[in-house]
Amino acid sequence: MFGTTVDFVADNRVVFDIGGNKYRLVVHVSYEFKRVLIKFIGTHRDYDRIDAARIR
């Protein structure tokens, strides 16, 4: 459904490629509470400097 624009990583984290892979959005999905928490928004270069599975 999402193709290569979405990656599912540890701890219910989802990484979205936005703007032709120019930007990244990392969210934590809380299925229990039916919420999505934004953990990171930034450029692809900034994303390469973080650990998407551990960012608070």
Backbone hydrogen bonds, N-H to C=O, Kabsch-Sander energy under -0.5 kcal/mol:
donor,donor_aa,acceptor,acceptor_aa,energy
5,T,2,F,-1.3
6,V,3,G,-0.6
7,D,15,V,-2.5
9,V,7,D,-0.6
9,V,13,R,-2.6
13,R,9,V,-0.9
13,R,10,A,-1.0
14,V,27,V,-2.4
15,V,7,D,-3.1
16,F,14,V,-0.5
16,F,25,L,-3.1
17,D,5,T,-3.3
18,I,16,F,-0.6
18,I,23,Y,-2.7
22,K,18,I,-1.0
23,Y,18,I,-2.6
24,R,42,G,-3.2
25,L,16,F,-2.0
26,V,40,F,-2.7
27,V,14,V,-2.5
28,H,37,L,-2.7
29,V,12,N,-2.8
29,V,27,V,-0.5
30,S,28,H,-0.6
30,S,35,R,-3.0
31,Y,29,V,-0.9
34,K,30,S,-0.9
35,R,30,S,-2.0
37,L,28,H,-2.9
38,I,36,V,-0.5
39,K,26,V,-3.0
40,F,26,V,-1.7
42,G,24,R,-2.0
44,H,22,K,-2.0
47,Y,43,T,-2.4
48,D,44,H,-1.7
49,R,46,D,-1.4
50,I,47,Y,-1.7
52,A,50,I,-0.7
54,R,51,D,-1.7
55,I,51,D,-1.7
